[in-house]
C-alpha cells in the first residue's frame, strides 16, 4: 500500500513538471502555477525547489520576461515581483 502512495506522488510530480514546462509558452502561465500547486497539495508533496523559484511565492504569478526583476545578493537570488511588489528570496544554486 505504501508503495502505491509513493508512485502516486511520483506521478503527480511528473505532472507538476509538465505544467511548469508548459507554463513557459502559454498566455496564462499563472493558471498553470495554480494547477501545479493544487496537485502538490493533493498528494501533500512540496513543489521542487527548482520550480519554486519560477513563480512568486506571494501571488503565484509565473516569472516570465517583464513581470519581475532579479538580482543576487550574499549568495541569495532575490526576485522582485512587479505584480504584487514583493520579494522572493532563494538560495543560489552552487
Ligand atoms: Zn507576486
PDB file of the backbone (N, CA, C, O) and the ligand in Angstrom, with CONECT records:
HET     ZN  A 101       1
ATOM      1  N   UNK A   1       0.836  -1.215   0.000  1.00  0.00           N
ATOM      2  CA  UNK A   1       0.000   0.000   0.000  1.00  0.00           C
ATOM      3  C   UNK A   1       0.866   1.259   0.000  1.00  0.00           C
ATOM      4  O   UNK A   1       0.601   2.221  -0.720  1.00  0.00           O
ATOM      5  N   UNK A   2       1.899   1.221   0.822  1.00  0.00           N
ATOM      6  CA  UNK A   2       2.786   2.369   0.926  1.00  0.00           C
ATOM      7  C   UNK A   2       3.441   2.679  -0.427  1.00  0.00           C
ATOM      8  O   UNK A   2       3.619   3.834  -0.812  1.00  0.00           O
ATOM      9  N   UNK A   3       3.781   1.615  -1.113  1.00  0.00           N
ATOM     10  CA  UNK A   3       4.470   1.761  -2.383  1.00  0.00           C
ATOM     11  C   UNK A   3       3.599   2.522  -3.400  1.00  0.00           C
ATOM     12  O   UNK A   3       4.091   3.381  -4.132  1.00  0.00           O
ATOM     13  N   UNK A   4       2.320   2.197  -3.431  1.00  0.00           N
ATOM     14  CA  UNK A   4       1.450   2.838  -4.411  1.00  0.00           C
ATOM     15  C   UNK A   4       1.288   4.333  -4.118  1.00  0.00           C
ATOM     16  O   UNK A   4       1.094   5.140  -5.027  1.00  0.00           O
ATOM     17  N   UNK A   5       1.371   4.678  -2.844  1.00  0.00           N
ATOM     18  CA  UNK A   5       1.269   6.076  -2.474  1.00  0.00           C
ATOM     19  C   UNK A   5       2.478   6.852  -3.001  1.00  0.00           C
ATOM     20  O   UNK A   5       2.362   7.983  -3.472  1.00  0.00           O
ATOM     21  N   UNK A   6       3.624   6.211  -2.907  1.00  0.00           N
ATOM     22  CA  UNK A   6       4.849   6.841  -3.396  1.00  0.00           C
ATOM     23  C   UNK A   6       4.795   7.014  -4.910  1.00  0.00           C
ATOM     24  O   UNK A   6       5.189   8.052  -5.443  1.00  0.00           O
ATOM     25  N   UNK A   7       4.308   5.994  -5.587  1.00  0.00           N
ATOM     26  CA  UNK A   7       4.259   6.107  -7.038  1.00  0.00           C
ATOM     27  C   UNK A   7       3.231   7.149  -7.474  1.00  0.00           C
ATOM     28  O   UNK A   7       3.355   7.757  -8.538  1.00  0.00           O
ATOM     29  N   UNK A   8       2.223   7.342  -6.639  1.00  0.00           N
ATOM     30  CA  UNK A   8       1.236   8.382  -6.924  1.00  0.00           C
ATOM     31  C   UNK A   8       1.896   9.762  -6.817  1.00  0.00           C
ATOM     32  O   UNK A   8       1.667  10.638  -7.652  1.00  0.00           O
ATOM     33  N   UNK A   9       2.703   9.937  -5.796  1.00  0.00           N
ATOM     34  CA  UNK A   9       3.435  11.197  -5.633  1.00  0.00           C
ATOM     35  C   UNK A   9       4.341  11.453  -6.816  1.00  0.00           C
ATOM     36  O   UNK A   9       4.445  12.575  -7.311  1.00  0.00           O
ATOM     37  N   UNK A  10       4.988  10.405  -7.257  1.00  0.00           N
ATOM     38  CA  UNK A  10       5.907  10.498  -8.395  1.00  0.00           C
ATOM     39  C   UNK A  10       5.123  10.911  -9.643  1.00  0.00           C
ATOM     40  O   UNK A  10       5.566  11.745 -10.433  1.00  0.00           O
ATOM     41  N   UNK A  11       3.968  10.314  -9.789  1.00  0.00           N
ATOM     42  CA  UNK A  11       3.110  10.617 -10.921  1.00  0.00           C
ATOM     43  C   UNK A  11       2.679  12.092 -10.901  1.00  0.00           C
ATOM     44  O   UNK A  11       2.688  12.771 -11.927  1.00  0.00           O
ATOM     45  N   UNK A  12       2.307  12.560  -9.722  1.00  0.00           N
ATOM     46  CA  UNK A  12       1.894  13.951  -9.585  1.00  0.00           C
ATOM     47  C   UNK A  12       3.057  14.895  -9.819  1.00  0.00           C
ATOM     48  O   UNK A  12       2.903  15.968 -10.402  1.00  0.00           O
ATOM     49  N   UNK A  13       4.226  14.474  -9.353  1.00  0.00           N
ATOM     50  CA  UNK A  13       5.416  15.286  -9.534  1.00  0.00           C
ATOM     51  C   UNK A  13       5.728  15.457 -11.029  1.00  0.00           C
ATOM     52  O   UNK A  13       6.100  16.539 -11.485  1.00  0.00           O
ATOM     53  N   UNK A  14       5.568  14.382 -11.757  1.00  0.00           N
ATOM     54  CA  UNK A  14       5.761  14.444 -13.203  1.00  0.00           C
ATOM     55  C   UNK A  14       4.791  15.434 -13.838  1.00  0.00           C
ATOM     56  O   UNK A  14       5.150  16.200 -14.733  1.00  0.00           O
ATOM     57  N   UNK A  15       3.547  15.396 -13.349  1.00  0.00           N
ATOM     58  CA  UNK A  15       2.531  16.317 -13.880  1.00  0.00           C
ATOM     59  C   UNK A  15       2.891  17.759 -13.551  1.00  0.00           C
ATOM     60  O   UNK A  15       2.694  18.667 -14.359  1.00  0.00           O
ATOM     61  N   UNK A  16       3.426  17.951 -12.343  1.00  0.00           N
ATOM     62  CA  UNK A  16       3.810  19.299 -11.916  1.00  0.00           C
ATOM     63  C   UNK A  16       4.918  19.841 -12.822  1.00  0.00           C
ATOM     64  O   UNK A  16       4.868  20.989 -13.263  1.00  0.00           O
ATOM     65  N   UNK A  17       5.912  19.003 -13.091  1.00  0.00           N
ATOM     66  CA  UNK A  17       6.989  19.413 -14.003  1.00  0.00           C
ATOM     67  C   UNK A  17       6.440  19.750 -15.385  1.00  0.00           C
ATOM     68  O   UNK A  17       6.858  20.715 -16.025  1.00  0.00           O
ATOM     69  N   UNK A  18       5.505  18.938 -15.818  1.00  0.00           N
ATOM     70  CA  UNK A  18       4.894  19.142 -17.123  1.00  0.00           C
ATOM     71  C   UNK A  18       4.178  20.493 -17.177  1.00  0.00           C
ATOM     72  O   UNK A  18       4.302  21.238 -18.148  1.00  0.00           O
ATOM     73  N   UNK A  19       3.428  20.791 -16.114  1.00  0.00           N
ATOM     74  CA  UNK A  19       2.701  22.060 -16.057  1.00  0.00           C
ATOM     75  C   UNK A  19       3.666  23.244 -16.123  1.00  0.00           C
ATOM     76  O   UNK A  19       3.411  24.227 -16.818  1.00  0.00           O
ATOM     77  N   UNK A  20       4.778  23.136 -15.389  1.00  0.00           N
ATOM     78  CA  UNK A  20       5.744  24.228 -15.395  1.00  0.00           C
ATOM     79  C   UNK A  20       6.423  24.370 -16.753  1.00  0.00           C
ATOM     80  O   UNK A  20       6.742  25.476 -17.188  1.00  0.00           O
ATOM     81  N   UNK A  21       6.637  23.245 -17.409  1.00  0.00           N
ATOM     82  CA  UNK A  21       7.220  23.298 -18.743  1.00  0.00           C
ATOM     83  C   UNK A  21       6.273  23.978 -19.725  1.00  0.00           C
ATOM     84  O   UNK A  21       6.689  24.757 -20.582  1.00  0.00           O
ATOM     85  N   UNK A  22       5.008  23.668 -19.580  1.00  0.00           N
ATOM     86  CA  UNK A  22       4.010  24.282 -20.457  1.00  0.00           C
ATOM     87  C   UNK A  22       3.855  25.763 -20.157  1.00  0.00           C
ATOM     88  O   UNK A  22       3.612  26.573 -21.052  1.00  0.00           O
ATOM     89  N   UNK A  23       3.999  26.104 -18.882  1.00  0.00           N
ATOM     90  CA  UNK A  23       3.804  27.498 -18.454  1.00  0.00           C
ATOM     91  C   UNK A  23       4.719  28.468 -19.198  1.00  0.00           C
ATOM     92  O   UNK A  23       4.399  29.646 -19.360  1.00  0.00           O
ATOM     93  N   UNK A  24       5.856  27.953 -19.645  1.00  0.00           N
ATOM     94  CA  UNK A  24       6.816  28.795 -20.369  1.00  0.00           C
ATOM     95  C   UNK A  24       6.241  29.375 -21.637  1.00  0.00           C
ATOM     96  O   UNK A  24       6.610  30.472 -22.055  1.00  0.00           O
ATOM     97  N   UNK A  25       5.331  28.632 -22.250  1.00  0.00           N
ATOM     98  CA  UNK A  25       4.903  29.027 -23.587  1.00  0.00           C
ATOM     99  C   UNK A  25       3.406  29.298 -23.715  1.00  0.00           C
ATOM    100  O   UNK A  25       2.871  29.322 -24.823  1.00  0.00           O
ATOM    101  N   UNK A  26       2.734  29.499 -22.591  1.00  0.00           N
ATOM    102  CA  UNK A  26       1.306  29.798 -22.683  1.00  0.00           C
ATOM    103  C   UNK A  26       1.041  31.251 -22.280  1.00  0.00           C
ATOM    104  O   UNK A  26       1.891  31.922 -21.694  1.00  0.00           O
ATOM    105  N   UNK A  27      -0.157  31.709 -22.613  1.00  0.00           N
ATOM    106  CA  UNK A  27      -0.504  33.100 -22.307  1.00  0.00           C
ATOM    107  C   UNK A  27      -0.907  33.289 -20.850  1.00  0.00           C
ATOM    108  O   UNK A  27      -0.805  34.385 -20.298  1.00  0.00           O
ATOM    109  N   UNK A  28      -1.366  32.198 -20.239  1.00  0.00           N
ATOM    110  CA  UNK A  28      -1.849  32.301 -18.864  1.00  0.00           C
ATOM    111  C   UNK A  28      -1.051  31.395 -17.909  1.00  0.00           C
ATOM    112  O   UNK A  28      -1.612  30.500 -17.277  1.00  0.00           O
ATOM    113  N   UNK A  29       0.268  31.643 -17.817  1.00  0.00           N
ATOM    114  CA  UNK A  29       1.105  30.742 -17.011  1.00  0.00           C
ATOM    115  C   UNK A  29       0.682  30.673 -15.540  1.00  0.00           C
ATOM    116  O   UNK A  29       0.893  29.658 -14.876  1.00  0.00           O
ATOM    117  N   UNK A  30       0.089  31.751 -15.042  1.00  0.00           N
ATOM    118  CA  UNK A  30      -0.330  31.759 -13.627  1.00  0.00           C
ATOM    119  C   UNK A  30      -1.304  30.618 -13.323  1.00  0.00           C
ATOM    120  O   UNK A  30      -1.270  30.026 -12.244  1.00  0.00           O
ATOM    121  N   UNK A  31      -2.160  30.325 -14.282  1.00  0.00           N
ATOM    122  CA  UNK A  31      -3.116  29.223 -14.108  1.00  0.00           C
ATOM    123  C   UNK A  31      -2.389  27.898 -13.937  1.00  0.00           C
ATOM    124  O   UNK A  31      -2.811  27.032 -13.170  1.00  0.00           O
ATOM    125  N   UNK A  32      -1.292  27.758 -14.662  1.00  0.00           N
ATOM    126  CA  UNK A  32      -0.515  26.520 -14.589  1.00  0.00           C
ATOM    127  C   UNK A  32       0.183  26.396 -13.243  1.00  0.00           C
ATOM    128  O   UNK A  32       0.306  25.305 -12.687  1.00  0.00           O
ATOM    129  N   UNK A  33       0.635  27.529 -12.735  1.00  0.00           N
ATOM    130  CA  UNK A  33       1.255  27.525 -11.405  1.00  0.00           C
ATOM    131  C   UNK A  33       0.216  27.102 -10.365  1.00  0.00           C
ATOM    132  O   UNK A  33       0.499  26.295  -9.480  1.00  0.00           O
ATOM    133  N   UNK A  34      -0.972  27.653 -10.486  1.00  0.00           N
ATOM    134  CA  UNK A  34      -2.039  27.309  -9.531  1.00  0.00           C
ATOM    135  C   UNK A  34      -2.411  25.831  -9.619  1.00  0.00           C
ATOM    136  O   UNK A  34      -2.594  25.160  -8.603  1.00  0.00           O
ATOM    137  N   UNK A  35      -2.515  25.350 -10.821  1.00  0.00           N
ATOM    138  CA  UNK A  35      -2.827  23.926 -11.025  1.00  0.00           C
ATOM    139  C   UNK A  35      -1.752  23.052 -10.394  1.00  0.00           C
ATOM    140  O   UNK A  35      -2.049  22.072  -9.710  1.00  0.00           O
ATOM    141  N   UNK A  36      -0.514  23.418 -10.633  1.00  0.00           N
ATOM    142  CA  UNK A  36       0.609  22.642 -10.092  1.00  0.00           C
ATOM    143  C   UNK A  36       0.572  22.642  -8.565  1.00  0.00           C
ATOM    144  O   UNK A  36       0.847  21.626  -7.927  1.00  0.00           O
ATOM    145  N   UNK A  37       0.233  23.777  -7.999  1.00  0.00           N
ATOM    146  CA  UNK A  37       0.180  23.873  -6.529  1.00  0.00           C
ATOM    147  C   UNK A  37      -0.953  23.013  -5.976  1.00  0.00           C
ATOM    148  O   UNK A  37      -0.819  22.376  -4.932  1.00  0.00           O
ATOM    149  N   UNK A  38      -2.058  23.011  -6.692  1.00  0.00           N
ATOM    150  CA  UNK A  38      -3.197  22.187  -6.248  1.00  0.00           C
ATOM    151  C   UNK A  38      -2.826  20.707  -6.259  1.00  0.00           C
ATOM    152  O   UNK A  38      -3.157  19.961  -5.338  1.00  0.00           O
ATOM    153  N   UNK A  39      -2.136  20.300  -7.317  1.00  0.00           N
ATOM    154  CA  UNK A  39      -1.700  18.907  -7.425  1.00  0.00           C
ATOM    155  C   UNK A  39      -0.762  18.550  -6.272  1.00  0.00           C
ATOM    156  O   UNK A  39      -0.880  17.492  -5.654  1.00  0.00           O
ATOM    157  N   UNK A  40       0.175  19.465  -6.001  1.00  0.00           N
ATOM    158  CA  UNK A  40       1.145  19.236  -4.928  1.00  0.00           C
ATOM    159  C   UNK A  40       0.439  19.074  -3.586  1.00  0.00           C
ATOM    160  O   UNK A  40       0.803  18.222  -2.775  1.00  0.00           O
ATOM    161  N   UNK A  41      -0.566  19.896  -3.369  1.00  0.00           N
ATOM    162  CA  UNK A  41      -1.309  19.843  -2.108  1.00  0.00           C
ATOM    163  C   UNK A  41      -2.105  18.545  -1.984  1.00  0.00           C
ATOM    164  O   UNK A  41      -2.228  17.971  -0.902  1.00  0.00           O
ATOM    165  N   UNK A  42      -2.631  18.109  -3.098  1.00  0.00           N
ATOM    166  CA  UNK A  42      -3.447  16.895  -3.118  1.00  0.00           C
ATOM    167  C   UNK A  42      -2.695  15.685  -2.579  1.00  0.00           C
ATOM    168  O   UNK A  42      -3.236  14.882  -1.819  1.00  0.00           O
ATOM    169  N   UNK A  43      -1.447  15.575  -2.987  1.00  0.00           N
ATOM    170  CA  UNK A  43      -0.655  14.433  -2.518  1.00  0.00           C
ATOM    171  C   UNK A  43       0.316  14.840  -1.406  1.00  0.00           C
ATOM    172  O   UNK A  43       1.194  14.079  -1.002  1.00  0.00           O
ATOM    173  N   UNK A  44       0.121  16.053  -0.937  1.00  0.00           N
ATOM    174  CA  UNK A  44       0.917  16.545   0.187  1.00  0.00           C
ATOM    175  C   UNK A  44       2.422  16.434  -0.070  1.00  0.00           C
ATOM    176  O   UNK A  44       3.184  15.912   0.744  1.00  0.00           O
ATOM    177  N   UNK A  45       2.803  16.936  -1.211  1.00  0.00           N
ATOM    178  CA  UNK A  45       4.214  16.903  -1.574  1.00  0.00           C
ATOM    179  C   UNK A  45       4.672  18.325  -1.903  1.00  0.00           C
ATOM    180  O   UNK A  45       3.930  19.079  -2.532  1.00  0.00           O
ATOM    181  N   UNK A  46       5.874  18.697  -1.490  1.00  0.00           N
ATOM    182  CA  UNK A  46       6.305  20.071  -1.782  1.00  0.00           C
ATOM    183  C   UNK A  46       6.667  20.247  -3.254  1.00  0.00           C
ATOM    184  O   UNK A  46       7.091  19.302  -3.919  1.00  0.00           O
ATOM    185  N   UNK A  47       6.495  21.458  -3.749  1.00  0.00           N
ATOM    186  CA  UNK A  47       6.928  21.777  -5.117  1.00  0.00           C
ATOM    187  C   UNK A  47       8.456  21.757  -5.122  1.00  0.00           C
ATOM    188  O   UNK A  47       9.078  22.356  -4.245  1.00  0.00           O
ATOM    189  N   UNK A  48       9.056  21.095  -6.072  1.00  0.00           N
ATOM    190  CA  UNK A  48      10.523  21.044  -6.107  1.00  0.00           C
ATOM    191  C   UNK A  48      11.154  22.431  -6.117  1.00  0.00           C
ATOM    192  O   UNK A  48      10.621  23.371  -6.706  1.00  0.00           O
ATOM    193  N   UNK A  49      12.288  22.535  -5.459  1.00  0.00           N
ATOM    194  CA  UNK A  49      12.952  23.838  -5.304  1.00  0.00           C
ATOM    195  C   UNK A  49      13.189  24.558  -6.612  1.00  0.00           C
ATOM    196  O   UNK A  49      12.976  25.766  -6.710  1.00  0.00           O
ATOM    197  N   UNK A  50      13.633  23.815  -7.626  1.00  0.00           N
ATOM    198  CA  UNK A  50      13.958  24.490  -8.883  1.00  0.00           C
ATOM    199  C   UNK A  50      12.713  25.042  -9.580  1.00  0.00           C
ATOM    200  O   UNK A  50      12.808  25.927 -10.431  1.00  0.00           O
ATOM    201  N   UNK A  51      11.557  24.516  -9.213  1.00  0.00           N
ATOM    202  CA  UNK A  51      10.310  25.045  -9.789  1.00  0.00           C
ATOM    203  C   UNK A  51       9.785  26.205  -8.954  1.00  0.00           C
ATOM    204  O   UNK A  51       9.164  27.134  -9.469  1.00  0.00           O
ATOM    205  N   UNK A  52      10.047  26.128  -7.661  1.00  0.00           N
ATOM    206  CA  UNK A  52       9.566  27.175  -6.744  1.00  0.00           C
ATOM    207  C   UNK A  52      10.091  28.550  -7.111  1.00  0.00           C
ATOM    208  O   UNK A  52       9.408  29.557  -6.926  1.00  0.00           O
ATOM    209  N   UNK A  53      11.305  28.584  -7.631  1.00  0.00           N
ATOM    210  CA  UNK A  53      11.878  29.878  -7.961  1.00  0.00           C
ATOM    211  C   UNK A  53      11.359  30.425  -9.289  1.00  0.00           C
ATOM    212  O   UNK A  53      11.772  31.499  -9.726  1.00  0.00           O
ATOM    213  N   UNK A  54      10.482  29.705  -9.909  1.00  0.00           N
ATOM    214  CA  UNK A  54       9.945  30.189 -11.185  1.00  0.00           C
ATOM    215  C   UNK A  54       8.674  31.008 -11.020  1.00  0.00           C
ATOM    216  O   UNK A  54       8.147  31.556 -11.988  1.00  0.00           O
ATOM    217  N   UNK A  55       8.191  31.086  -9.799  1.00  0.00           N
ATOM    218  CA  UNK A  55       6.984  31.893  -9.608  1.00  0.00           C
ATOM    219  C   UNK A  55       7.059  32.655  -8.288  1.00  0.00           C
ATOM    220  O   UNK A  55       7.856  32.320  -7.412  1.00  0.00           O
ATOM    221  N   UNK A  56       6.234  33.667  -8.158  1.00  0.00           N
ATOM    222  CA  UNK A  56       6.197  34.492  -6.962  1.00  0.00           C
ATOM    223  C   UNK A  56       5.509  33.727  -5.838  1.00  0.00           C
ATOM    224  O   UNK A  56       4.404  33.214  -6.011  1.00  0.00           O
ATOM    225  N   UNK A  57       6.169  33.655  -4.690  1.00  0.00           N
ATOM    226  CA  UNK A  57       5.589  32.873  -3.599  1.00  0.00           C
ATOM    227  C   UNK A  57       4.448  33.620  -2.909  1.00  0.00           C
ATOM    228  O   UNK A  57       3.741  33.048  -2.079  1.00  0.00           O
ATOM    229  N   UNK A  58       4.269  34.892  -3.250  1.00  0.00           N
ATOM    230  CA  UNK A  58       3.196  35.673  -2.619  1.00  0.00           C
ATOM    231  C   UNK A  58       1.910  35.637  -3.439  1.00  0.00           C
ATOM    232  O   UNK A  58       0.832  35.362  -2.912  1.00  0.00           O
ATOM    233  N   UNK A  59       2.038  35.918  -4.733  1.00  0.00           N
ATOM    234  CA  UNK A  59       0.818  35.989  -5.543  1.00  0.00           C
ATOM    235  C   UNK A  59       0.762  34.867  -6.589  1.00  0.00           C
ATOM    236  O   UNK A  59      -0.200  34.768  -7.351  1.00  0.00           O
ATOM    237  N   UNK A  60       1.798  34.030  -6.614  1.00  0.00           N
ATOM    238  CA  UNK A  60       1.861  32.873  -7.519  1.00  0.00           C
ATOM    239  C   UNK A  60       1.828  33.250  -8.988  1.00  0.00           C
ATOM    240  O   UNK A  60       1.346  32.481  -9.820  1.00  0.00           O
ATOM    241  N   UNK A  61       2.335  34.422  -9.308  1.00  0.00           N
ATOM    242  CA  UNK A  61       2.454  34.681 -10.744  1.00  0.00           C
ATOM    243  C   UNK A  61       3.734  34.046 -11.239  1.00  0.00           C
ATOM    244  O   UNK A  61       4.763  34.061 -10.563  1.00  0.00           O
ATOM    245  N   UNK A  62       3.649  33.501 -12.405  1.00  0.00           N
ATOM    246  CA  UNK A  62       4.793  32.865 -13.033  1.00  0.00           C
ATOM    247  C   UNK A  62       5.750  33.955 -13.487  1.00  0.00           C
ATOM    248  O   UNK A  62       5.345  34.920 -14.136  1.00  0.00           O
ATOM    249  N   UNK A  63       7.023  33.797 -13.142  1.00  0.00           N
ATOM    250  CA  UNK A  63       8.004  34.791 -13.551  1.00  0.00           C
ATOM    251  C   UNK A  63       8.335  34.612 -15.019  1.00  0.00           C
ATOM    252  O   UNK A  63       9.050  33.687 -15.404  1.00  0.00           O
ATOM    253  N   UNK A  64       7.806  35.508 -15.827  1.00  0.00           N
ATOM    254  CA  UNK A  64       8.170  35.484 -17.234  1.00  0.00           C
ATOM    255  C   UNK A  64       8.749  36.849 -17.553  1.00  0.00           C
ATOM    256  O   UNK A  64       8.649  37.773 -16.746  1.00  0.00           O
ATOM    257  N   UNK A  65       9.344  36.981 -18.707  1.00  0.00           N
ATOM    258  CA  UNK A  65      10.059  38.213 -19.003  1.00  0.00           C
ATOM    259  C   UNK A  65       9.151  39.414 -18.825  1.00  0.00           C
ATOM    260  O   UNK A  65       8.039  39.453 -19.351  1.00  0.00           O
ATOM    261  N   UNK A  66       9.638  40.394 -18.074  1.00  0.00           N
ATOM    262  CA  UNK A  66       8.889  41.633 -17.931  1.00  0.00           C
ATOM    263  C   UNK A  66       8.067  41.761 -16.673  1.00  0.00           C
ATOM    264  O   UNK A  66       7.669  42.874 -16.330  1.00  0.00           O
ATOM    265  N   UNK A  67       7.788  40.671 -15.959  1.00  0.00           N
ATOM    266  CA  UNK A  67       6.981  40.848 -14.758  1.00  0.00           C
ATOM    267  C   UNK A  67       7.781  40.666 -13.465  1.00  0.00           C
ATOM    268  O   UNK A  67       7.207  40.556 -12.382  1.00  0.00           O
ATOM    269  N   UNK A  68       9.103  40.636 -13.591  1.00  0.00           N
ATOM    270  CA  UNK A  68       9.923  40.547 -12.395  1.00  0.00           C
ATOM    271  C   UNK A  68      11.307  41.139 -12.625  1.00  0.00           C
ATOM    272  O   UNK A  68      11.747  41.320 -13.761  1.00  0.00           O
ATOM    273  N   UNK A  69      11.969  41.432 -11.535  1.00  0.00           N
ATOM    274  CA  UNK A  69      13.369  41.839 -11.591  1.00  0.00           C
ATOM    275  C   UNK A  69      14.136  40.836 -10.759  1.00  0.00           C
ATOM    276  O   UNK A  69      13.630  40.329  -9.758  1.00  0.00           O
ATOM    277  N   UNK A  70      15.342  40.553 -11.168  1.00  0.00           N
ATOM    278  CA  UNK A  70      16.131  39.604 -10.408  1.00  0.00           C
ATOM    279  C   UNK A  70      17.504  40.195 -10.105  1.00  0.00           C
ATOM    280  O   UNK A  70      18.103  40.873 -10.940  1.00  0.00           O
ATOM    281  N   UNK A  71      17.989  39.926  -8.897  1.00  0.00           N
ATOM    282  CA  UNK A  71      19.356  40.311  -8.568  1.00  0.00           C
ATOM    283  C   UNK A  71      19.914  39.330  -7.549  1.00  0.00           C
ATOM    284  O   UNK A  71      19.171  38.597  -6.897  1.00  0.00           O
ATOM    285  N   UNK A  72      21.212  39.330  -7.428  1.00  0.00           N
ATOM    286  CA  UNK A  72      21.839  38.398  -6.496  1.00  0.00           C
ATOM    287  C   UNK A  72      22.480  39.195  -5.367  1.00  0.00           C
ATOM    288  O   UNK A  72      22.990  40.299  -5.557  1.00  0.00           O
ATOM    289  N   UNK A  73      22.434  38.606  -4.217  1.00  0.00           N
ATOM    290  CA  UNK A  73      22.960  39.291  -3.043  1.00  0.00           C
ATOM    291  C   UNK A  73      23.330  38.282  -1.962  1.00  0.00           C
ATOM    292  O   UNK A  73      22.492  37.489  -1.535  1.00  0.00           O
ATOM    293  N   UNK A  74      24.551  38.313  -1.534  1.00  0.00           N
ATOM    294  CA  UNK A  74      25.054  37.419  -0.476  1.00  0.00           C
ATOM    295  C   UNK A  74      24.660  35.960  -0.691  1.00  0.00           C
ATOM    296  O   UNK A  74      24.182  35.288   0.223  1.00  0.00           O
ATOM    297  N   UNK A  75      24.867  35.493  -1.900  1.00  0.00           N
ATOM    298  CA  UNK A  75      24.555  34.098  -2.164  1.00  0.00           C
ATOM    299  C   UNK A  75      23.074  33.818  -2.312  1.00  0.00           C
ATOM    300  O   UNK A  75      22.661  32.664  -2.419  1.00  0.00           O
ATOM    301  N   UNK A  76      22.281  34.866  -2.319  1.00  0.00           N
ATOM    302  CA  UNK A  76      20.843  34.703  -2.494  1.00  0.00           C
ATOM    303  C   UNK A  76      20.433  35.295  -3.831  1.00  0.00           C
ATOM    304  O   UNK A  76      21.009  36.279  -4.295  1.00  0.00           O
ATOM    305  N   UNK A  77      19.445  34.692  -4.431  1.00  0.00           N
ATOM    306  CA  UNK A  77      18.839  35.284  -5.611  1.00  0.00           C
ATOM    307  C   UNK A  77      17.552  35.935  -5.136  1.00  0.00           C
ATOM    308  O   UNK A  77      16.704  35.295  -4.514  1.00  0.00           O
ATOM    309  N   UNK A  78      17.420  37.224  -5.442  1.00  0.00           N
ATOM    310  CA  UNK A  78      16.230  37.924  -4.999  1.00  0.00           C
ATOM    311  C   UNK A  78      15.377  38.299  -6.205  1.00  0.00           C
ATOM    312  O   UNK A  78      15.826  39.016  -7.101  1.00  0.00           O
ATOM    313  N   UNK A  79      14.165  37.814  -6.214  1.00  0.00           N
ATOM    314  CA  UNK A  79      13.222  38.146  -7.274  1.00  0.00           C
ATOM    315  C   UNK A  79      12.268  39.199  -6.748  1.00  0.00           C
ATOM    316  O   UNK A  79      11.706  39.068  -5.660  1.00  0.00           O
ATOM    317  N   UNK A  80      12.097  40.232  -7.531  1.00  0.00           N
ATOM    318  CA  UNK A  80      11.134  41.254  -7.164  1.00  0.00           C
ATOM    319  C   UNK A  80       9.960  41.132  -8.121  1.00  0.00           C
ATOM    320  O   UNK A  80      10.100  41.307  -9.332  1.00  0.00           O
ATOM    321  N   UNK A  81       8.799  40.828  -7.550  1.00  0.00           N
ATOM    322  CA  UNK A  81       7.616  40.616  -8.371  1.00  0.00           C
ATOM    323  C   UNK A  81       6.955  41.950  -8.685  1.00  0.00           C
ATOM    324  O   UNK A  81       6.590  42.696  -7.777  1.00  0.00           O
ATOM    325  N   UNK A  82       6.802  42.244  -9.947  1.00  0.00           N
ATOM    326  CA  UNK A  82       6.192  43.520 -10.340  1.00  0.00           C
ATOM    327  C   UNK A  82       4.675  43.475 -10.221  1.00  0.00           C
ATOM    328  O   UNK A  82       4.004  44.506 -10.285  1.00  0.00           O
ATOM    329  N   UNK A  83       4.156  42.296 -10.051  1.00  0.00           N
ATOM    330  CA  UNK A  83       2.707  42.136  -9.916  1.00  0.00           C
ATOM    331  C   UNK A  83       2.244  42.523  -8.513  1.00  0.00           C
ATOM    332  O   UNK A  83       1.325  43.326  -8.358  1.00  0.00           O
ATOM    333  N   UNK A  84       2.886  41.948  -7.487  1.00  0.00           N
ATOM    334  CA  UNK A  84       2.449  42.243  -6.116  1.00  0.00           C
ATOM    335  C   UNK A  84       3.458  43.098  -5.356  1.00  0.00           C
ATOM    336  O   UNK A  84       3.232  43.449  -4.198  1.00  0.00           O
ATOM    337  N   UNK A  85       4.577  43.435  -6.011  1.00  0.00           N
ATOM    338  CA  UNK A  85       5.607  44.302  -5.424  1.00  0.00           C
ATOM    339  C   UNK A  85       6.228  43.723  -4.157  1.00  0.00           C
ATOM    340  O   UNK A  85       6.514  44.434  -3.194  1.00  0.00           O
ATOM    341  N   UNK A  86       6.425  42.417  -4.194  1.00  0.00           N
ATOM    342  CA  UNK A  86       7.078  41.772  -3.061  1.00  0.00           C
ATOM    343  C   UNK A  86       8.310  41.009  -3.517  1.00  0.00           C
ATOM    344  O   UNK A  86       8.478  40.712  -4.700  1.00  0.00           O
ATOM    345  N   UNK A  87       9.160  40.701  -2.559  1.00  0.00           N
ATOM    346  CA  UNK A  87      10.396  39.986  -2.863  1.00  0.00           C
ATOM    347  C   UNK A  87      10.273  38.505  -2.530  1.00  0.00           C
ATOM    348  O   UNK A  87       9.645  38.127  -1.541  1.00  0.00           O
ATOM    349  N   UNK A  88      10.872  37.683  -3.360  1.00  0.00           N
ATOM    350  CA  UNK A  88      11.028  36.271  -3.048  1.00  0.00           C
ATOM    351  C   UNK A  88      12.515  35.970  -3.074  1.00  0.00           C
ATOM    352  O   UNK A  88      13.195  36.259  -4.059  1.00  0.00           O
ATOM    353  N   UNK A  89      13.014  35.397  -2.009  1.00  0.00           N
ATOM    354  CA  UNK A  89      14.459  35.106  -1.948  1.00  0.00           C
ATOM    355  C   UNK A  89      14.710  33.615  -2.051  1.00  0.00           C
ATOM    356  O   UNK A  89      13.980  32.802  -1.484  1.00  0.00           O
ATOM    357  N   UNK A  90      15.740  33.279  -2.774  1.00  0.00           N
ATOM    358  CA  UNK A  90      16.116  31.876  -2.916  1.00  0.00           C
ATOM    359  C   UNK A  90      17.626  31.751  -2.736  1.00  0.00           C
ATOM    360  O   UNK A  90      18.381  32.659  -3.084  1.00  0.00           O
ATOM    361  N   UNK A  91      18.045  30.638  -2.200  1.00  0.00           N
ATOM    362  CA  UNK A  91      19.478  30.384  -2.095  1.00  0.00           C
ATOM    363  C   UNK A  91      19.983  30.013  -3.493  1.00  0.00           C
ATOM    364  O   UNK A  91      19.363  29.229  -4.212  1.00  0.00           O
ATOM    365  N   UNK A  92      21.115  30.597  -3.850  1.00  0.00           N
ATOM    366  CA  UNK A  92      21.654  30.392  -5.192  1.00  0.00           C
ATOM    367  C   UNK A  92      22.120  28.964  -5.389  1.00  0.00           C
ATOM    368  O   UNK A  92      22.621  28.326  -4.463  1.00  0.00           O
ATOM    369  N   UNK A  93      21.952  28.473  -6.594  1.00  0.00           N
ATOM    370  CA  UNK A  93      22.474  27.157  -6.954  1.00  0.00           C
ATOM    371  C   UNK A  93      23.987  27.213  -6.960  1.00  0.00           C
ATOM    372  O   UNK A  93      24.569  28.205  -7.397  1.00  0.00           O
ATOM    373  N   UNK A  94      24.619  26.181  -6.490  1.00  0.00           N
ATOM    374  CA  UNK A  94      26.088  26.180  -6.485  1.00  0.00           C
ATOM    375  C   UNK A  94      26.606  25.627  -7.795  1.00  0.00           C
ATOM    376  O   UNK A  94      27.819  25.541  -7.992  1.00  0.00           O
TER     377      UNK A  94
HETATM  378 ZN    ZN A 101       3.937  38.445  -6.660  1.00  0.00          ZN
END
